């Protein structure tokens, strides 16, 4: 997995969907959106923006009810955390890491690559 947010700019504007304003994200820190009919979280940690799946891969808890601290998204159900930089889960949990999606900011809007969100 790569470190940091997944940033992409392939030049195909049809792939990208505006999901929320930068202002809203700054006010809320975690914003729930739907992209390609899937729940996605837009998360701000400091000045860095991430996009990831909304459901915890361990027990499908709603991660929008969790908290962000020190580069980690903490699950509200079982207190495990996910590293926002690479999606890895805290040690000791029998689960895959958190799916992350390409995200970018442009014109005071946060955009997600909808094609990357579609399950393969």
C-alpha positions as CSV (number, residue, x, y, z in Angstrom):
1,X,0.0,0.0,0.0
2,X,1.2,3.5,-0.7
3,X,1.8,6.1,2.0
4,X,-0.3,9.2,2.1
5,X,-3.6,9.9,0.3
6,X,-4.2,8.4,-3.1
7,X,-3.9,11.2,-5.6
8,X,-4.6,10.8,-9.2
9,X,-5.0,13.0,-12.2
10,X,-5.5,10.9,-15.4
11,X,-7.0,13.8,-17.4
12,X,-10.4,12.1,-17.7
13,X,-12.8,14.5,-15.9
14,X,-15.7,12.1,-16.4
15,X,-14.2,9.8,-13.8
16,X,-14.2,12.4,-11.1
17,X,-17.3,13.3,-8.9
18,X,-17.5,16.4,-6.7
19,X,-18.7,15.1,-3.3
20,X,-18.5,18.0,-0.9
21,X,-17.0,21.4,-0.4
22,X,-13.7,22.0,1.3
23,X,-15.6,24.3,3.8
24,X,-17.9,21.5,4.8
25,X,-15.0,19.0,5.3
26,X,-13.1,21.6,7.4
27,X,-16.2,22.0,9.6
28,X,-17.0,18.3,10.0
29,X,-13.7,16.4,9.6
30,X,-15.6,13.3,8.4
31,X,-18.2,13.6,5.7
32,X,-20.4,10.7,4.4
33,X,-21.1,10.6,0.7
34,X,-22.3,8.0,-1.8
35,X,-20.1,7.4,-4.9
36,X,-21.2,4.8,-7.4
37,X,-23.9,3.7,-5.0
38,X,-21.3,2.9,-2.2
39,X,-20.8,4.6,1.1
40,X,-17.6,6.6,1.1
41,X,-16.0,8.7,3.8
42,X,-14.1,11.9,3.1
43,X,-11.8,12.5,6.0
44,X,-9.6,15.4,6.9
45,X,-6.5,14.9,9.1
46,X,-4.7,18.2,9.4
47,X,-4.3,19.5,5.9
48,X,-4.5,16.1,4.3
49,X,-7.7,14.7,2.7
50,X,-8.5,11.0,2.4
51,X,-11.3,9.0,0.8
52,X,-12.1,5.5,2.2
53,X,-14.9,3.0,2.6
54,X,-17.5,3.8,5.2
55,X,-18.0,0.4,6.7
56,X,-15.4,-1.1,8.9
57,X,-14.0,-4.3,7.1
58,X,-14.0,-6.1,10.5
59,X,-17.6,-5.8,11.6
60,X,-19.1,-3.3,9.2
61,X,-19.5,-0.6,11.9
62,X,-20.2,2.8,10.5
63,X,-16.8,4.5,10.5
64,X,-18.4,7.9,10.2
65,X,-19.2,7.6,13.9
66,X,-15.5,7.1,14.7
67,X,-12.9,9.7,15.3
68,X,-9.8,10.9,13.6
69,X,-6.6,11.4,15.6
70,X,-2.9,11.3,14.8
71,X,-3.4,10.1,11.2
72,X,-5.8,7.3,12.2
73,X,-9.5,6.6,11.9
74,X,-10.8,4.9,15.0
75,X,-13.7,2.4,14.7
76,X,-16.5,3.3,17.1
77,X,-17.4,-0.4,17.7
78,X,-14.3,-2.2,18.6
79,X,-11.7,0.5,19.1
80,X,-9.3,-0.7,16.5
81,X,-7.9,1.9,14.2
82,X,-7.0,2.3,10.5
83,X,-3.9,4.2,9.4
84,X,-5.2,6.8,6.9
85,X,-1.9,6.9,5.1
86,X,-1.9,3.3,4.0
87,X,-5.2,1.8,5.1
88,X,-3.6,-0.8,7.5
89,X,-5.5,-1.9,10.6
90,X,-4.1,-1.8,14.1
91,X,-2.3,-5.0,15.1
92,X,-4.2,-8.0,16.4
93,X,-7.4,-7.7,14.4
94,X,-8.4,-10.5,11.9
95,X,-9.3,-8.2,9.0
96,X,-8.1,-6.7,5.8
97,X,-7.1,-3.1,5.7
98,X,-9.3,-0.2,4.9
99,X,-10.1,0.5,1.2
100,X,-9.0,4.0,0.1
101,X,-9.9,5.8,-3.1
102,X,-8.2,8.5,-5.2
103,X,-9.2,12.0,-4.0
104,X,-8.3,15.5,-5.0
105,X,-9.3,19.1,-4.2
106,X,-10.1,21.6,-7.0
107,X,-12.1,24.8,-7.0
108,X,-12.9,24.5,-3.3
109,X,-14.5,21.1,-3.9
110,X,-13.4,17.6,-2.9
111,X,-13.5,15.1,-5.8
112,X,-13.4,11.3,-5.8
113,X,-12.5,9.0,-8.7
114,X,-15.8,7.2,-9.1
115,X,-14.3,4.6,-11.4
116,X,-11.9,3.5,-8.6
117,X,-14.8,3.1,-6.2
118,X,-16.8,0.6,-8.4
119,X,-16.1,-3.0,-7.1
120,X,-14.1,-5.1,-9.5
